[in-house]
Amino acid sequence: MSGTERRFFTTPIYYASGEPHIGHAYTTILTDVLARFQRQDGKDVFFLTGTDEHGQKIQDEAEKRGVEPIELCDLMAERFEEAWKTLSISYDRFIRTTEDEHKAVVTAFLQRLWERDQIYEGTYSGWYCVSDERYWTEKDIGDDRCCQVCGREVTYVEEKNYFFKMSEWQDALIKQIEDNPEWIVPEVRKNEILGFLRQPLGDLSISRPKSRLSWGIDLPFDTDHVAYVWVDALINYLTASGAIDPSQPTDQQGFDDVTASWWPADMHLVGKDILTTHSVYWPTLLMGVGLPIPRQILAHGWWVVGDTKMSKSLGNVVDPLALRETFGTDAVRWYLMREMPTGGDASYTPERFLTRYDELSNVLGNLASRAISMISKYREGVVPDAESDGLNAAIDQALADARASMDDLKVHEAFAAAMDLARAANVYVEERQPWAQAKDADQAASLDETLATLARVLVVLCALFQPVAPEKMHELANRLGLEGVPTLDEAVTVGLAGQTVTPGSPLFPRVDPGWTADAE
Ligand code: MSP
């Protein structure tokens, strides 16, 4: 392996019990943007997504539809892959938890926990929410006997379970969080987890009896039980990393040395609703088998309409995913990334969608159109060989700000910085007035400089916007005569002099959505 820096990003794996929706799309696009930005910045990236295919929820949904669980999973895995294709998601691996490789890694992981005396047999009695696949205590559910996450009714169960000695790792986990203040971001979520860890941490039930649930991975030490779906699901990250080779004898499977693999993950991206599983269950399980823990966890907020978390179609609300048919995929990606402060919640409104689209169209699209058409009109499409550093300070600023914001995981701010550069370039056009320079033969050299500077800034914008608008930036690169979108470093050094540009229709055309936006 070369000395290139590496980054391993993951999305949650989505339940194969239902269709992809805006919530899944947001997490996945956010991960895609971070992955693409790091690739643009010269890193070697591994981007993982997939589907969570075991457990009660899937078994129940398959039964409802009168199909086998695996048939439902096959269908939904395809739906997710199709959705990610239409949304330009550049994942490197799509994992399914029903794959043989994954089942073997889960088996090896559980066996290792067992051998390290991290598991014991006990009885569980209490309340269970099938939809969220989790247990609740009497105290949690209150008088109305409802799940604290989804509000659905819970059912009483009493059964033999195997437990992981999670409580043994409580102090180590608290220390990890306190010593590494950026391990869980944003801070408000880190504090919630620390608050949760102020109570004694219980042990974790990691199995379900087959008498109740057969759709899962057998425990290696008791085949009357299957692994709890969250344990099975979390291990997907490890499976895909290539760290563990279950075909080897137990002492050579890779648990002692992960250096040849992608493990540990650099970042798990999750919604705030699944932070506890990722920042408490998962790291302690990894401590239990003696593996390194993920380097960072980013918990994002929810898209809401009024007070409701958006997931399915919401009556008469325009589904942002449906907007891609009218405005294109990049516009939807742009809206979702630019509008939600990374980590916070955001309200979805069609009005804001249009405002954000106007920004793309009027600032970036307009700059690209006018610059390319002036090079065509005044210089027959050939970028002049002239000084091109008229916007150097703004370019340096935008690159520095975008990189710093991405490092801080403030994706919305990184793209605000990119848009500011496009704004500065439009101001530059107004100030230089190339149309006036073109009328005056004495100003030919100045006009060359204006056009060369504009070509240069377009290349940088192309590289900066690529993570959020990959389709359109690919098109822009072609119009600028480049073979593909350059990396950030290439964008500042690439020589465009003598290159032929090609005008085309607007990158972000004005479209009639069939509805009107009220003023903000
Ligand atoms: N299968 C588990 C994850 C296992 S990972 C080892 C799961 N799947 S899920 O299908 O429910 O997808 C959850 C993801 O979608 C979470 O990241 C969640 O926050 C996200 N969203 C669902 N609705 C959402 C919004 N309205 N807004 C933003 N994201 C939300 O949980």
Residues whose N, C-alpha, C, O or C-beta is under 5 A from the ligand:
A	BS01	MSP	P12 I13 Y14 Y15 G23 H24 Y26 T27 D52 A233 L234 V270 G271 K272 D273 I274 G301 W302 W303 K309 M310 S311
